[in-house]
């Protein structure tokens, strides 16, 4: 049985990856320090013999006994509320955490896939964004702690690939949504849906003309799986190129939820990307991958999930001024 370590395993994407690799017949070692993750996302797996959980911070030395075939590094705060609240931890998990896991991969002779992000493109001057675009990032702005953590992560991963001959993969993840997202994490979809469920007006920042492209989680996980199993070592965009303005998206949410709220507008946060759309030519060519789930279908599944949350969970949801942001 192949063995895989998944960091950030109790988070949104990490937990879906645990499910996927269990279903593929792997022995899954899940690791999370639970700063932003939630054990309820993976509690259904604890009864399985081929699943084990380590409560551990990857910025500390990482040890896994025995053989290890693959590593997926998904440990990182990934929402504006998180990385603005814990900026130093965000930088450390991108730098020290990645260094520790690359070292572990080298020791175990394991293939490692690093979760990067469309945020490395910053507020792009090229549209749509290709993997060859270097980005337009404000290194000292409030978002820089996340953007630069991911850019460093890519650099050190490629250094290990070139210098040590390590088998590495890099996925650049664009907006992804689906069940297990946290309502209080500041990303646009849970922010809008949380507001709708609480009967609040939907908050759009700026004039709403900024664009995003949303990929359903099942499609994202399929792309990540195919990249891990491929022979391609350089970054690959995985996301849905179907672009929509935030204003139009807010109207879609109001229609989906059947609510009567209106859209209200506030000032755009600093360095908020005005355009976000992946060029997925490489994913199509190299992986034979493209998204299958349409936005209407995916949003209904996501809204149905949020409706199952308790009133207590909805009430404790923090709404901050980030709901127009890419992440």
C-alpha positions as CSV (number, residue, x, y, z in Angstrom):
1,X,0.0,0.0,0.0
2,X,1.4,3.4,-1.0
3,X,1.8,5.9,1.8
4,X,1.1,9.6,1.6
5,X,1.6,12.5,4.0
6,X,-0.9,15.3,3.7
7,X,-0.3,18.5,5.6
8,X,-3.1,20.9,6.3
9,X,-5.2,17.8,6.3
10,X,-8.1,19.1,8.5
11,X,-8.6,22.1,6.2
12,X,-10.9,22.6,3.2
13,X,-8.7,21.2,0.4
14,X,-6.6,19.0,2.7
15,X,-9.6,17.1,4.0
16,X,-11.0,16.5,0.4
17,X,-7.5,15.2,-0.5
18,X,-7.6,12.8,2.4
19,X,-10.9,11.4,1.1
20,X,-9.5,11.1,-2.5
21,X,-6.4,9.2,-1.5
22,X,-8.2,6.9,0.9
23,X,-10.5,6.1,-2.0
24,X,-7.5,5.5,-4.3
25,X,-6.2,2.8,-1.8
26,X,-3.5,4.8,-0.1
27,X,-2.4,4.8,3.5
28,X,-3.0,8.4,4.5
29,X,-1.0,10.2,7.2
30,X,-2.8,13.5,8.0
31,X,-1.0,16.3,9.7
32,X,-2.4,19.6,11.0
33,X,-1.8,22.0,13.9
34,X,-5.5,22.9,13.8
35,X,-4.9,26.7,13.8
36,X,-7.3,27.1,10.9
37,X,-8.3,23.4,10.3
38,X,-11.1,21.5,11.9
39,X,-11.1,17.9,13.0
40,X,-14.8,17.5,12.0
41,X,-13.6,17.6,8.3
42,X,-11.8,14.3,8.8
43,X,-13.4,12.7,11.8
44,X,-15.2,10.2,9.4
45,X,-11.8,8.8,8.5
46,X,-10.5,8.1,12.1
47,X,-12.1,4.6,12.2
48,X,-10.1,3.5,9.2
49,X,-7.0,1.4,9.6
50,X,-5.3,3.1,6.6
51,X,-5.7,6.6,8.1
52,X,-3.7,8.2,10.9
53,X,-3.6,11.7,12.3
54,X,-0.6,13.7,13.7
55,X,-1.4,16.9,15.6
56,X,1.8,18.8,14.6
57,X,3.1,22.2,13.4
58,X,5.2,21.7,10.2
59,X,7.3,24.7,11.1
60,X,8.8,22.4,13.7
61,X,10.9,19.4,12.8
62,X,8.8,16.8,10.9
63,X,9.3,13.1,11.5
64,X,7.3,10.3,10.0
65,X,8.4,6.7,10.8
66,X,8.8,4.2,8.0
67,X,8.5,4.6,4.3
68,X,6.8,7.5,2.6
69,X,5.9,7.6,-1.1
70,X,4.3,11.0,-1.5
71,X,3.9,14.3,0.3
72,X,1.2,16.9,-0.3
73,X,2.1,20.2,1.4
74,X,-1.2,22.1,2.0
75,X,-0.5,23.5,5.4
76,X,-1.0,27.3,5.3
77,X,-3.5,29.9,6.3
78,X,-5.4,30.5,3.0
79,X,-7.9,33.3,3.6
80,X,-7.5,37.0,4.2
81,X,-8.9,36.9,7.8
82,X,-6.4,34.1,8.7
83,X,-3.2,35.5,7.1
84,X,-3.9,39.0,8.3
85,X,-4.5,37.8,11.8
86,X,-1.4,35.5,11.9
87,X,1.0,37.0,9.4
88,X,4.2,35.7,10.9
89,X,2.9,32.1,11.2
90,X,1.8,32.5,7.5
91,X,5.4,33.4,6.5
92,X,6.9,30.6,8.6
93,X,4.7,27.8,7.3
94,X,5.6,28.9,3.7
95,X,9.3,29.1,4.5
96,X,10.3,26.9,7.4
97,X,7.4,24.4,6.9
98,X,8.2,24.0,3.2
99,X,11.9,23.6,4.0
100,X,11.2,20.9,6.6
101,X,8.9,18.9,4.2
102,X,11.4,19.1,1.3
103,X,14.0,17.8,3.7
104,X,11.6,14.9,4.7
105,X,10.9,14.2,1.0
106,X,14.6,14.0,0.3
107,X,15.2,11.7,3.2
108,X,12.3,9.4,2.3
109,X,13.0,9.7,-1.5
110,X,9.3,10.7,-1.8
111,X,7.7,12.8,-4.5
112,X,6.3,16.1,-3.0
113,X,3.6,18.4,-4.3
114,X,3.5,22.0,-3.1
115,X,0.3,23.9,-2.9
116,X,0.9,27.3,-4.4
117,X,-1.7,29.9,-5.3
118,X,-2.9,32.3,-7.9
119,X,-1.9,35.0,-5.4
120,X,1.6,34.7,-6.6
121,X,0.4,36.8,-9.6
122,X,-0.7,39.6,-7.3
123,X,-2.8,42.3,-9.1
124,X,-2.0,41.0,-12.5
125,X,-1.0,43.1,-15.5
126,X,-1.4,40.0,-17.8
127,X,-4.8,38.5,-18.4
128,X,-5.6,35.6,-18.2
129,X,-2.7,34.5,-16.1
130,X,-0.2,32.0,-17.6
131,X,2.4,30.1,-15.6
132,X,5.1,32.2,-17.4
133,X,3.8,35.4,-15.9
134,X,6.0,36.6,-13.0
135,X,3.3,38.6,-11.2
136,X,2.7,42.1,-9.8
137,X,3.0,41.8,-6.0
138,X,3.4,44.4,-3.3
139,X,6.0,42.7,-1.0
140,X,5.4,45.1,1.9
141,X,1.6,45.4,1.7
142,X,-0.8,43.6,4.1
143,X,-1.3,40.7,1.5
144,X,2.5,40.3,1.0
145,X,2.8,37.9,3.9
146,X,0.8,35.3,2.0
147,X,1.9,36.2,-1.5
148,X,5.6,36.1,-0.7
149,X,5.3,33.0,1.4
150,X,4.0,31.2,-1.6
151,X,6.5,32.7,-4.0
152,X,9.4,31.7,-1.7
153,X,7.8,28.2,-1.4
154,X,8.0,27.8,-5.2
155,X,11.6,29.0,-5.3
156,X,12.9,26.7,-2.6
157,X,10.9,23.8,-4.2
158,X,12.6,24.3,-7.5
159,X,16.0,24.7,-5.8
160,X,15.5,21.2,-4.2
161,X,14.5,19.9,-7.6
162,X,17.5,21.3,-9.4
163,X,20.2,20.8,-6.7
164,X,19.1,17.6,-5.1
165,X,17.1,16.0,-8.0
166,X,14.0,15.8,-5.8
167,X,10.8,14.8,-7.5
168,X,8.7,18.0,-7.1
169,X,5.3,19.2,-8.3
170,X,3.8,22.7,-7.9
171,X,0.1,23.4,-8.2
172,X,-1.1,27.0,-8.5
173,X,-4.6,26.9,-7.1
174,X,-7.2,29.4,-8.2
175,X,-10.5,30.2,-6.4
176,X,-11.9,26.9,-5.2
177,X,-15.2,26.4,-3.4
178,X,-17.4,23.6,-2.1
179,X,-18.5,21.8,1.1
180,X,-16.2,22.2,4.2
181,X,-15.4,25.9,3.5
182,X,-15.5,27.9,6.7
183,X,-18.2,30.6,6.8
184,X,-16.0,32.9,8.8
185,X,-12.9,32.8,6.6
186,X,-13.5,36.0,4.6
187,X,-13.5,34.4,1.1
188,X,-16.1,35.7,-1.3
189,X,-18.4,32.6,-1.5
190,X,-18.8,31.8,2.2
191,X,-19.0,35.5,2.9
192,X,-21.9,36.1,0.5
193,X,-23.7,32.9,1.5
194,X,-23.3,33.6,5.2
195,X,-24.7,37.0,4.7
196,X,-27.7,35.6,2.7
197,X,-28.4,33.0,5.4
198,X,-28.3,35.6,8.1
199,X,-30.6,37.9,6.2
200,X,-27.9,40.6,5.7
201,X,-27.2,42.7,2.6
202,X,-24.3,41.4,0.5
203,X,-21.2,43.5,0.7
204,X,-19.2,44.2,-2.5
205,X,-16.0,46.1,-2.3
206,X,-15.1,48.7,-5.0
207,X,-17.6,49.0,-7.8
208,X,-17.9,45.2,-8.2
209,X,-16.2,45.2,-11.7
210,X,-13.3,43.1,-10.4
211,X,-13.4,39.5,-11.6
212,X,-12.9,36.1,-10.2
213,X,-13.0,32.5,-11.6
214,X,-14.5,29.8,-9.3
215,X,-13.6,26.1,-9.5
216,X,-15.6,23.4,-7.7
217,X,-13.6,21.4,-5.2
218,X,-14.1,18.0,-7.0
219,X,-12.5,19.4,-10.1
220,X,-9.7,21.0,-8.2
221,X,-8.9,17.7,-6.4
222,X,-8.9,15.8,-9.7
223,X,-6.4,18.3,-11.2
224,X,-4.1,18.1,-8.1
225,X,-4.2,14.2,-8.3
226,X,-3.3,14.2,-11.9
227,X,-0.5,16.6,-11.4
228,X,1.0,14.6,-8.6
229,X,0.9,11.5,-10.8
230,X,2.4,13.3,-13.8
231,X,6.1,13.7,-14.8
232,X,5.9,17.5,-14.9
233,X,8.0,19.4,-12.3
234,X,7.1,23.1,-13.0
235,X,4.0,25.1,-11.8
236,X,0.6,24.3,-13.3
237,X,-2.5,26.4,-13.0
238,X,-5.5,24.5,-11.7
239,X,-8.7,26.5,-11.8
240,X,-11.9,27.3,-13.7
241,X,-11.4,29.9,-16.5
242,X,-15.1,30.9,-16.4
243,X,-14.7,34.5,-15.3
244,X,-17.4,36.6,-13.6
245,X,-17.5,40.1,-12.0
246,X,-18.1,40.2,-8.2
247,X,-21.2,42.4,-8.8
248,X,-22.7,39.8,-11.1
249,X,-21.7,37.0,-8.8
250,X,-23.5,38.7,-5.9
251,X,-26.7,38.8,-8.0
252,X,-26.3,35.1,-8.7
253,X,-26.0,34.4,-5.0
254,X,-29.2,36.4,-4.2
255,X,-31.0,34.4,-6.9
256,X,-29.7,31.1,-5.7
257,X,-30.6,31.7,-2.1
258,X,-34.0,33.1,-2.9
259,X,-33.4,36.0,-0.5
260,X,-34.5,39.6,-0.9
261,X,-31.2,41.3,0.2
262,X,-29.6,44.1,-1.8
263,X,-26.0,44.6,-2.7
264,X,-24.1,47.3,-0.8
265,X,-20.7,48.8,-1.7
266,X,-17.7,49.6,0.3
267,X,-14.1,50.8,-0.4
268,X,-11.8,48.3,-2.1
269,X,-9.1,46.9,0.2
270,X,-5.5,47.6,-0.5
271,X,-3.9,45.5,-3.3
272,X,-7.1,43.7,-4.0
273,X,-6.6,42.0,-7.4
274,X,-8.9,43.5,-10.1
275,X,-8.7,40.5,-12.4
276,X,-8.3,36.8,-11.8
277,X,-8.6,34.2,-14.5
278,X,-6.4,31.1,-15.1
279,X,-4.9,30.1,-18.4
280,X,-5.3,26.3,-18.1
281,X,-3.6,25.4,-21.4
282,X,-0.8,23.5,-19.6
283,X,-3.3,21.5,-17.5
284,X,-5.2,20.5,-20.6
285,X,-2.1,19.6,-22.6
286,X,0.0,17.9,-19.8
287,X,-2.7,16.5,-17.5
288,X,-5.7,16.1,-19.9
289,X,-7.6,18.1,-17.2
290,X,-10.3,20.7,-17.4
291,X,-13.1,21.5,-15.0
292,X,-16.4,19.6,-15.4
293,X,-18.7,21.1,-12.8
294,X,-20.6,24.3,-13.8
295,X,-20.9,27.2,-11.4
296,X,-24.7,26.8,-11.0
297,X,-24.4,23.1,-10.0
298,X,-21.4,23.7,-7.8
299,X,-22.9,26.7,-6.0
300,X,-26.1,24.7,-5.3
301,X,-24.1,21.9,-3.7
302,X,-22.2,24.5,-1.6
303,X,-25.3,26.4,-0.5
304,X,-27.0,23.1,0.5
305,X,-23.9,22.4,2.7
306,X,-24.0,25.8,4.3
307,X,-27.7,25.4,5.0
308,X,-26.9,22.3,7.2
309,X,-24.8,24.4,9.6
310,X,-26.4,25.3,12.9
311,X,-27.8,28.7,13.8
312,X,-25.1,28.9,16.4
313,X,-22.4,28.5,13.7
314,X,-24.0,31.2,11.5
315,X,-24.3,33.6,14.4
316,X,-20.6,33.3,15.4
317,X,-19.5,33.9,11.8
318,X,-17.2,36.9,11.6
319,X,-17.9,39.2,8.7
320,X,-14.9,41.3,7.8
321,X,-14.2,43.6,4.9
322,X,-12.7,40.9,2.6
323,X,-15.6,39.4,0.8
324,X,-14.5,40.7,-2.6
325,X,-11.0,39.2,-2.3
326,X,-9.7,36.5,-4.5
327,X,-9.0,34.1,-1.6
